[in-house]
Amino acid sequence: METKTVILELRTKHGLSQDELAEQVFVTRQAVSRWENGETVPNTETLKLLSKVLDVSINTLLGSPRKLFCQCCGMPLEDSFISKEPDGEFNEDYCKWCYAEGRFVYPSKEELLDFLVENVPNPENLQKEQRRAQFDGLLSQLKHWER
């Protein structure tokens, strides 16, 4: 979906007029109209404000051009799963279960591996050691555990 359509649909869903949205993100009504007509796209700072006001990620505002995955556990991210910083800004790198209130829930990869082995369904009936190795291989590819 294109940015112009996303902004129009979200503005409408939130019951905001172009004037009301413009006021909340400190632009003119004409700027909102140009976004919704596809003439322009909001700048980075305005995208951050729109993200907060409309309660969606910047990725969603831009029409979801990239598939997001939690860089701690590897889970695919949708807006309802994306973590937020203490100021309410989305953190598109992590899910809300790995990163909450500005802190990582799992201080070590070992703690996350323990959780995954015990709680993720095991349709292949693998032994715990095999599952742990499988999860470790996945986690080792993620940004958070590259350190």
Disulfide bonds with the S-S distance in Angstrom:
none
